[in-house]
Amino acid sequence: MVKIIRPLQKYLKNRSSTYIALSLLLLMSTTALAEGNNNNSDDPPPQTTGTSGGSRGCETESEALLSSIPNIILLAPPQSYGKTLANSPTFAWYAKDSSSWQMEFRLYEYDQANKQSRLIKEIKDENFKSSPGIMVLSLPSLELLANRRYLWQVELVCDANRPSGNPFAIAAMKAVPVPANLKKQLSRSNDVLTKANLYNEADLWYNTLEIALTSEDKPTLIELRKSLLEQVATGTKTELREQTKAALTNSKIHQLQR
């Protein structure tokens, strides 16, 4: 699977090739699910682990030796579709490199009827650059469709002439409508901590994470943020989990707005 996805990555700037690459990814997932007896049909596509491969990235060789954790870690639940309410999604990821690099963000909608993925949002301008730590991207003008599945991707542009060498990571997302009982509970409170707990109880990963990363630091919210970041770290290799957990929980948070 990796051998198929990586070569296709350099063609993602071509819209039709994007459809082919991501459709292959999801179609192969469907085939794998049909062959397995214990697989859940709601499982995300293979390789949407939310972490970039390798450890070199855009760093120099000496910098890379200091840390072997992934260059990009998307703040998404490992091995599952992270859920979000359909309106105004927020995305967050960790970048390891100490230098600032141009980034590219892409969001795809997957159409289950025709088995194709459609690029619906792309950010790749010269002002969209990384900073070491956690970056939070709010897209208030973007509304997702309820009960649809999405893939989102972040790429660091180390060398524009060699896009196949750029580290990138992909994660899966599902947009859901607001449950009636949750809507009623949310309307009764303006307290961010209460809302975060309600989102967390409803398994709304991205909404919970947004509050944990963007609200004023309070002891309880700090603990919630730490808990979420530790869950992200469990998706990395076993021998790197403690190192990854420390990197995530000690990171500076950068707010992005588009």
N, C-alpha and C positions, 0 to 999 in steps of 0.2 A: 504493500500500500504506500509506504513512504517513497519508494522508487517512482511511483506513478505521480504522486502529488507534487513532489519537489520539482521535477522538470517542467511541469505544467505551470508552476508558480510564476515563472518568468514571462508567461504570456498573459497574465491577468490584466494587463493594461488593454488587451483586446477584448471587447465585450463578448463576442461570440465564443471565444476560447474560454472565457470565464464560465459561461453556461456549461460548456463541455466538461471542464475540470471539476466543478462542484457537483454537477449531475452524476459524473462517474463516482465521485466520493460517496454520494448518498445512495446511488443505485447499488454499489458494491456492499454498502451497509445493509440494504434490503436483502440482498442475496445471502449475506452471512446470517441474517436473522432467520431467513427461511430454512437454513440448513441446521440451525441450532435448536434444540428442544427447550433449553432453559433461558433463552434470551428474551428480553422484554421488547415488544415492538416500539416502545417509547424511548429506547436507547438512542443516544446521539450517534452520528456517523463516526467511523474510526478516525483516529488522528486528530480529533477535536479535544485534545487533552489540555489545551490552554497554555502550553509551554513551548518555547522554541527548542529546536534540536541543537546539540553541540553546546560549546561553552565559549567559543572564540568571539563570535559576533563582530562588532566594530572595534573591539579593543586591540591594543598591541599584544604581542605574545606574552610579554612580561606581566601585563595587567590581567590577562586571562588566567595566568597561573595562580593568581591570588584568590580566585573564586571559581568553582566549577559549576555553580548553579546556573540555570538557564538565563539567557540574556533578556528574554521577555517572558513574563508570567502574567497571563490574563487572570483577573480576579473573578473567576467563575468556579462553580462547584465542580469538582472532578468527577468524571464518568457519569454525568447526568445533564439533562437540559435545565439550565437555570431559568426560573420563571420570573416574569416581570409583568406589571400592569401595562396595558397597551399604550398609554399616553406618556410621552416625554421620557424615553429610556435614558439611563445613565450608564456609562461604561467606565471601567477602571482597569489599569494594568500597571505592572512593575517593570521598570527598565533598569538593568544592572549597570550599564556603561557609565563611567564617570563623566564622559564628554557628552556634548549635545549633538544629536544627529537628527536629520530630517526623518519624519515619520510618515507613514501612510496608513490610513484607516479605511476599512471597507465593511459594509454591512450588506448581506444578501438575504433575500426572502426565498424560501423553498416552497415551490408549488407541488403539492403531493399529487395533483391530478395529472400533470404532464411530466412529472419527475425532472423538473428543471429548477435551477437557481437563478435568481435575477438580482443583479446589482442595483440597490436602491439608494445607497449613500456612499460617497467616497470623499475623503479629505486627503489631499496631497499637495499642499502649497509650501512655499519656502519658509513660511512663518510657523508651520506646524512642526515643532521640534521637541525632542525628548529632553528630559531632565532626570538625573539619577533619583530614583525613588518611585513613588506611586503617583500616577497621573489619572485624574478623574475628568472624563469628557461628558459634559451635559449637552444634550441636543433637544432643547425645549420646543423647537419648531417641527420635530419629527414625531409622528404618531404611528405606531405599529398597528397592524390589524390583529384583532383578538383571535385566538385559537390558530395562529399561524406559527410556523417554526422559522428560525433565522440562524444564520451563521455570521459571526463577526471576526474580523481579522485585524491584527496590528503588525506592521512591518517596519523595521529600521533600515534606512537606505545607507548602507555603508559605502557602496560604490554603485552609482547610477548606471555605469557601463557594465556591471556584472550583477544584475538583479537576482540571478540564481544563487548568489552567495549571501544575500541579505537574510538575516534571521527574522522569522515571522512565527506567529502563533494563531491558532483558530479555536474558537469556542462556540458552543451551541446555546441557543436561547429560545424560549417559547413565550409568546405574548398571550396573556389570559385576561378575560374580563374581570371586573371587580365583583367578587361574590357579594350578594345582597347583605348578608350579615356583617361582612367586613366593612362595607360602605357605611352601614349604620353605626358601627363602632367607631370608625374614623371620624364621622361627623360630630361625635360627642366629645372629642378631645383635640386640643391644639398642642398638646405636649409631644415633643419629638421622640422622647423615650418611649412613651406609650405607643405611638405610631410605629416605631421601630420594632417593638415587641409584637404588635399585631401583625405586621408584615412577616416577621420571623415565624410566628405561629402558623401563618397561612402559607409558609414555604415559598414566599416571594423573595428570592435571593437578591435580585438586583435592587429592589426598593429598599430592602433592609440595609444593603451595603451602601446605598446612596446616603442614607441618613447617618450611618456610622462614619462615613468619610467626609461629609460636608457640614455636619453640625458642630456647634461649639463643644469643645472637649469637656465632658463630664465623666466622673469615675465609672458610672454604669455604662455609658456609651463607649468609653475606652475599652472596657472589658468585652463588650459586644463586638467591637471592631477586632480586637485580638482574637476572639473566638472564630470569627469569619476568616481571618487571615490564616489562622492555624488550619482551618479546613482546606484552604487553597493549597497550603504546603503539603498536605497529605497526598496530593496528586503528583508530587515529584518523586524521584527515585528515593528509595528507603534510606540510602546512605547520605542523602542530601537534605533530608527533611528538617533536621534541627538547624542546619545552616540556612536553609530557605526561610524557615519560620522566623529566625532572628533577623534576617534581612528585611522581610516584609513588615514585621512588627516595629522595627526601628527606623523605618523609612520616613522621609519627609513627604508630605502630600502636596501635590501641585494641582490646582484647579484649572481646567481648560474650558473655554466657552466657544461655541461655534453656532 
